[in-house]
């Protein structure tokens, strides 16, 4: 995504959610320095095939994982959006790439990273302490921000882990992307919110609004980028994205 276009989205998001660009940038600066100290990756270091599967942490994720097990997964780059890592590991799948702002189940994210997953760690205004805590424990890390990019911190566009994973995949050359577990509805799972008392729960007002923006951004990609998107999730219909059932 052209950064000028992204910043028009970002300015709207900052207003809508009452975020602070200054706080986003402070967090990005901390991530940038940590990556300088520990050796951050460039975008050329992140593996990306022409075909990718992106897993969100929505209600469809477990059924979608069972579906994609019938594919030859070696032909795809498997990307987990944050807490979707846990669902994949429960099915003995280590994602190739994890896109995270560090609020998923961190023991599973750390385990997957140590098993070989590349990390794309996102810094924003309210995860500064998690960036400080976890960055020294992670390997093979590239940094991202939703604000001004820095020497070790990229901005490819994107707001939530799921749609940010899609912007990443497109930027790195994916031409055919399957969306799984990306329902964009009113229900959240424990994979997305590890503190949920039940396996699923009603999205709160802020989460529901975040999912609405994530959906809009995915639809923007479908309309404006040179990529074919297929959706095997069971949630919201996405404009410009083909709903499919593989099996």
C-alpha positions in Angstrom: 0.0 0.0 0.0 1.1 3.5 -0.8 1.9 5.2 2.5 0.0 8.3 1.6 -3.1 6.2 1.2 -2.5 4.3 4.4 -2.1 7.5 6.4 -5.6 8.6 5.3 -6.9 5.4 6.9 -4.6 5.8 9.9 -5.8 9.4 10.6 -9.4 8.2 10.5 -8.6 5.2 12.8 -6.8 7.5 15.3 -9.8 9.8 15.5 -12.4 7.0 15.7 -10.6 5.1 18.5 -9.1 8.1 20.2 -5.6 6.7 19.8 -2.4 8.8 20.1 0.0 8.9 17.2 2.6 10.1 19.6 2.2 7.0 21.7 2.3 4.8 18.6 5.5 6.4 17.6 7.1 6.1 21.1 6.4 2.4 21.0 7.8 2.0 17.5 11.0 3.8 18.6 11.4 1.3 21.5 10.9 -1.6 19.1 13.3 0.0 16.6 16.1 0.3 19.2 15.5 -3.3 20.5 15.8 -4.6 16.9 18.9 -2.6 16.5 20.4 -4.2 19.6 19.2 -7.8 18.9 19.4 -7.8 15.1 16.1 -7.3 13.3 15.2 -8.8 10.0 14.4 -6.9 6.8 11.4 -7.6 4.7 13.6 -9.6 2.3 14.3 -12.1 5.1 10.6 -13.0 5.6 9.6 -16.1 3.5 6.7 -15.6 1.2 5.6 -17.9 -1.6 3.2 -16.9 -4.4 0.5 -18.7 -2.5 -0.3 -18.0 1.1 -2.9 -18.9 3.8 -3.7 -16.4 6.5 -5.3 -17.6 9.7 -7.3 -15.2 11.8 -8.6 -16.2 15.3 -12.3 -16.2 14.4 -14.9 -18.9 15.1 -14.3 -20.7 11.8 -10.6 -21.3 12.5 -10.7 -24.9 13.7 -13.0 -26.1 10.9 -10.9 -24.2 8.4 -7.7 -25.8 9.7 -9.2 -29.3 9.2 -10.1 -28.2 5.6 -6.6 -27.0 4.7 -5.0 -30.1 6.0 -6.1 -31.7 2.7 -3.9 -29.3 0.8 -0.2 -29.7 0.2 0.8 -27.1 2.8 4.4 -27.0 1.6 3.2 -25.1 -1.4 1.8 -22.2 0.8 3.3 -19.7 3.2 1.2 -20.3 6.4 0.7 -17.0 8.2 -0.9 -16.8 11.7 -2.5 -13.7 13.0 -1.4 -13.6 16.6 -3.6 -16.0 18.7 -4.4 -18.1 15.6 -0.9 -19.6 16.4 -2.5 -21.5 19.3 -5.2 -23.1 17.1 -2.7 -24.1 14.5 -0.3 -25.7 17.0 -3.2 -27.6 18.5 -3.4 -29.3 15.1 0.4 -29.8 14.9 1.0 -27.0 12.4 3.8 -24.5 13.0 3.1 -21.3 11.0 5.8 -20.0 8.8 5.1 -16.4 9.9 3.4 -14.9 12.9 2.0 -11.4 12.7 1.4 -10.2 16.3 1.0 -7.3 18.6 1.9 -9.7 21.4 -1.6 -10.1 23.0 -2.2 -13.7 22.0 -1.2 -16.7 24.1 2.5 -15.9 24.3 3.7 -19.3 25.5 2.4 -20.8 22.2 3.8 -17.9 20.1 7.2 -18.3 21.8 7.1 -22.0 21.2 6.2 -21.6 17.5 9.0 -19.0 17.1 11.5 -21.4 18.7 10.3 -24.1 16.3 11.1 -21.9 13.3 8.3 -19.4 12.8 9.4 -15.9 11.7 8.0 -13.1 13.8 6.4 -9.8 12.5 6.0 -7.8 15.7 3.8 -4.7 15.7 4.4 -1.8 18.0 1.5 0.5 19.0 0.6 2.9 21.8 -0.5 0.4 24.4 1.8 -2.6 24.0 5.1 -0.9 24.8 5.7 -3.0 28.0 5.0 -6.2 26.1 7.5 -5.1 23.4 10.1 -4.6 26.1 9.3 -7.9 27.8 9.1 -10.2 24.8 11.4 -8.9 22.1 14.6 -10.1 23.9 13.0 -13.6 24.0 12.2 -13.8 20.3 14.2 -14.9 17.3 13.9 -13.9 13.6 12.0 -10.7 14.2 10.9 -8.0 11.8 9.2 -4.9 13.2 6.1 -3.0 12.0 4.3 0.2 13.0 1.0 1.8 11.9 2.7 5.2 12.0 6.0 6.6 10.7 8.4 3.8 9.6 11.9 3.7 11.1 15.2 2.1 10.1 14.2 -1.3 11.6 10.4 -0.9 11.7 8.2 -1.1 8.5 4.8 0.2 7.7 3.0 -1.9 5.0 -0.4 -0.8 6.1 -3.0 -2.6 8.2 -4.7 -2.2 11.5 -5.5 -5.5 13.2 -3.2 -8.5 13.1 -5.4 -10.2 10.5 -5.6 -7.5 7.9 -2.0 -6.4 8.6 -1.0 -10.0 7.7 -2.7 -9.6 4.4 -0.9 -6.3 3.6 2.4 -8.0 4.6 1.7 -10.9 2.2 0.9 -8.7 -0.7 3.9 -6.5 0.0 6.2 -9.5 0.0 4.8 -10.9 -3.3 1.9 -13.2 -2.6 -0.4 -13.4 -5.5 -3.0 -15.9 -4.3 -4.2 -15.7 -0.6 -6.7 -17.9 1.2 -8.3 -16.3 4.2 -9.2 -18.7 7.0 -10.7 -18.0 10.4 -11.3 -14.4 9.4 -15.0 -14.1 10.2 -15.3 -10.3 11.0 -18.5 -10.9 12.9 -19.8 -10.2 16.4 -18.2 -13.3 18.1 -14.7 -13.6 19.4 -12.8 -16.7 20.5 -10.4 -17.6 23.2 -7.7 -17.7 20.6 -8.2 -13.9 20.1 -8.9 -13.1 23.7 -7.1 -15.6 26.0 -8.8 -14.3 29.1 -12.3 -15.3 27.8 -14.0 -17.6 30.3 -15.6 -19.6 27.5 -14.4 -20.8 24.2 -16.3 -18.1 22.4 -18.0 -14.8 23.5 -19.7 -11.7 22.3 -17.3 -9.1 20.9 -17.3 -5.9 22.9 -18.1 -2.6 21.2 -14.4 -1.7 20.5 -13.6 -5.2 19.2 -16.6 -5.1 17.0 -15.5 -1.8 15.5 -12.0 -3.0 15.0 -13.3 -6.0 13.1 -15.4 -3.6 10.9 -12.3 -1.7 10.0 -10.3 -4.9 9.4 -13.1 -6.0 7.0 -13.0 -2.7 5.1 -9.2 -3.0 4.8 -9.4 -6.5 3.4 -11.9 -5.3 0.9 -9.7 -2.4 0.0 -6.9 -4.9 -0.8 -9.3 -7.0 -2.9 -10.2 -4.0 -5.0 -6.9 -2.2 -5.3 -4.0 -4.8 -5.1 -2.9 -7.4 -7.7 -3.8 -10.4 -5.6 -6.6 -13.1 -5.7 -8.3 -13.5 -2.4 -10.3 -16.6 -1.5 -12.3 -16.8 1.7 -13.1 -20.2 3.4 -14.3 -18.6 6.7 -17.9 -18.8 7.6 -18.5 -15.2 8.7 -19.1 -11.9 7.0 -19.2 -11.8 3.2 -16.3 -9.8 1.8 -16.8 -7.6 -1.3 -14.3 -8.6 -4.0 -13.4 -11.8 -2.3 -14.6 -15.2 -3.5 -16.2 -17.5 -0.9 -15.2 -21.1 -1.5 -15.6 -24.5 0.0 -12.6 -26.7 -0.9 -13.9 -30.0 0.4 
